[in-house]
Amino acid sequence: MTITKDSTESLRPADVCKALLASLEAAEGRRRKRKRDQTPDTIGLSIKRSLLARAVEDDPSPEAFEAWLLNYPVKCATTESSGAVSAMARSVLEEWRLAHSLGEFRVWLEQGAPSDDAKDEKPRERSSS
């Protein structure tokens, strides 16, 4: 995805959502490192991944994206709570707005949403020597 300051008016939801899908790798990396029950995290990331993939597939126009997101919980075929899906749609809407208003966020997305958390590294154990 190539996002420049001059191109923010022409940002496509599908492009932003592709970059947000890449950013989920960092969230997965953080989730794998946690020592607590990760079921809620797994459910939330699954909902978000499905929503973003559908947005990439449908490629709604920028003008229609907010309505598309707000209607997504009604249209999607999921076994998850409609409240959880609605909350995730609102979260994606906020990220969409950030991509338009915050240059640093656009740059981060353009760079593929890099994060050290995306690496599947296990904590190093100390040697007992």
DOLO-213058 format. One record per residue (C-alpha): residue number from 1; residue in one letter; x, y, z. Coordinates in Angstrom, 1 decimal. Layout:
N
(NUM, A, (X, Y, Z)) ...
END
This chain:
129
(1, M, (0.0, 0.0, 0.0)) (2, T, (1.3, 3.4, -0.9)) (3, I, (-0.1, 6.2, 1.2)) (4, T, (1.2, 9.7, 0.9)) (5, K, (0.0, 12.9, 2.5)) (6, D, (-1.3, 14.0, -0.9)) (7, S, (-3.2, 10.8, -1.5)) (8, T, (-5.3, 10.7, 1.7)) (9, E, (-8.4, 11.9, -0.1)) (10, S, (-8.1, 8.9, -2.4)) (11, L, (-7.5, 6.3, 0.3)) (12, R, (-9.4, 3.2, -0.4)) (13, P, (-10.9, 1.2, 2.5)) (14, A, (-9.5, -2.0, 0.9)) (15, D, (-6.0, -0.6, 1.0)) (16, V, (-6.2, 0.5, 4.6)) (17, C, (-7.8, -2.8, 5.6)) (18, K, (-5.0, -4.8, 3.9)) (19, A, (-2.5, -2.9, 6.0)) (20, L, (-4.5, -3.4, 9.1)) (21, L, (-4.6, -7.1, 8.4)) (22, A, (-0.8, -7.0, 8.3)) (23, S, (-0.8, -5.3, 11.7)) (24, L, (-2.7, -8.2, 13.2)) (25, E, (0.5, -10.2, 13.1)) (26, A, (1.8, -8.0, 15.9)) (27, A, (-1.3, -8.5, 17.9)) (28, E, (-0.9, -12.3, 17.4)) (29, G, (2.7, -12.0, 18.5)) (30, R, (1.7, -10.3, 21.7)) (31, R, (-1.1, -12.7, 22.3)) (32, R, (1.2, -15.7, 22.0)) (33, K, (3.5, -14.3, 24.6)) (34, R, (0.9, -13.8, 27.3)) (35, K, (0.6, -16.3, 30.1)) (36, R, (-3.1, -15.7, 30.8)) (37, D, (-6.2, -17.2, 29.2)) (38, Q, (-6.2, -15.8, 25.6)) (39, T, (-9.7, -16.9, 24.5)) (40, P, (-11.1, -13.3, 24.5)) (41, D, (-8.1, -12.1, 22.5)) (42, T, (-8.5, -14.9, 20.0)) (43, I, (-12.2, -14.2, 19.5)) (44, G, (-11.6, -10.5, 19.0)) (45, L, (-8.7, -11.0, 16.6)) (46, S, (-10.8, -13.5, 14.6)) (47, I, (-13.7, -11.0, 14.4)) (48, K, (-11.4, -8.3, 13.3)) (49, R, (-9.6, -10.5, 10.7)) (50, S, (-12.9, -11.5, 9.2)) (51, L, (-14.2, -8.0, 9.1)) (52, L, (-11.0, -6.6, 7.5)) (53, A, (-10.9, -9.5, 4.9)) (54, R, (-14.5, -8.8, 4.0)) (55, A, (-13.8, -5.1, 3.6)) (56, V, (-10.9, -5.9, 1.3)) (57, E, (-13.1, -8.3, -0.7)) (58, D, (-16.1, -5.9, -1.0)) (59, D, (-13.9, -2.8, -1.5)) (60, P, (-16.6, -0.2, -0.5)) (61, S, (-16.0, 3.3, -1.7)) (62, P, (-14.5, 5.7, 0.8)) (63, E, (-17.8, 7.7, 1.0)) (64, A, (-19.7, 4.5, 1.8)) (65, F, (-17.2, 2.9, 4.2)) (66, E, (-18.7, 4.2, 7.4)) (67, A, (-22.2, 3.0, 6.5)) (68, W, (-20.6, -0.3, 5.3)) (69, L, (-18.9, -0.8, 8.7)) (70, L, (-22.0, 0.1, 10.7)) (71, N, (-24.1, -2.3, 8.7)) (72, Y, (-21.5, -5.1, 8.8)) (73, P, (-22.8, -6.7, 12.0)) (74, V, (-26.2, -7.2, 10.4)) (75, K, (-24.8, -8.6, 7.2)) (76, C, (-22.0, -10.8, 8.4)) (77, A, (-22.5, -14.5, 9.0)) (78, T, (-20.8, -15.2, 12.3)) (79, T, (-21.6, -17.1, 15.4)) (80, E, (-20.1, -14.4, 17.5)) (81, S, (-22.1, -11.8, 19.4)) (82, S, (-23.5, -9.0, 17.3)) (83, G, (-22.3, -6.6, 20.0)) (84, A, (-18.7, -7.8, 19.7)) (85, V, (-18.9, -7.5, 15.9)) (86, S, (-20.3, -4.1, 16.2)) (87, A, (-17.6, -3.0, 18.6)) (88, M, (-14.9, -4.2, 16.3)) (89, A, (-16.5, -2.4, 13.3)) (90, R, (-16.4, 0.8, 15.4)) (91, S, (-12.8, 0.1, 16.2)) (92, V, (-12.0, -0.3, 12.5)) (93, L, (-13.9, 2.9, 11.7)) (94, E, (-11.6, 4.8, 14.2)) (95, E, (-8.5, 3.3, 12.5)) (96, W, (-9.9, 4.4, 9.2)) (97, R, (-10.3, 7.9, 10.5)) (98, L, (-6.8, 7.8, 12.0)) (99, A, (-5.4, 6.9, 8.6)) (100, H, (-6.8, 10.1, 7.3)) (101, S, (-5.9, 12.4, 10.2)) (102, L, (-2.6, 11.1, 11.6)) (103, G, (0.4, 11.2, 9.3)) (104, E, (2.4, 8.9, 11.5)) (105, F, (-0.3, 6.2, 11.5)) (106, R, (-0.4, 6.4, 7.7)) (107, V, (3.3, 6.0, 7.5)) (108, W, (3.2, 3.1, 9.9)) (109, L, (0.6, 1.4, 7.7)) (110, E, (2.5, 2.2, 4.6)) (111, Q, (5.5, 0.5, 6.0)) (112, G, (3.5, -2.7, 6.6)) (113, A, (2.7, -2.0, 10.3)) (114, P, (6.1, -3.1, 11.6)) (115, S, (6.3, -4.4, 15.1)) (116, D, (8.8, -6.4, 17.1)) (117, D, (5.8, -8.2, 18.6)) (118, A, (5.1, -9.8, 15.2)) (119, K, (8.2, -11.9, 15.6)) (120, D, (7.5, -15.3, 17.1)) (121, E, (10.3, -15.2, 19.6)) (122, K, (10.2, -17.0, 22.9)) (123, P, (11.8, -15.4, 26.0)) (124, R, (15.4, -16.4, 26.4)) (125, E, (16.1, -18.6, 29.3)) (126, R, (19.2, -17.9, 31.4)) (127, S, (21.9, -20.5, 31.2)) (128, S, (22.7, -22.1, 34.6)) (129, S, (26.4, -22.1, 34.2)) 
END
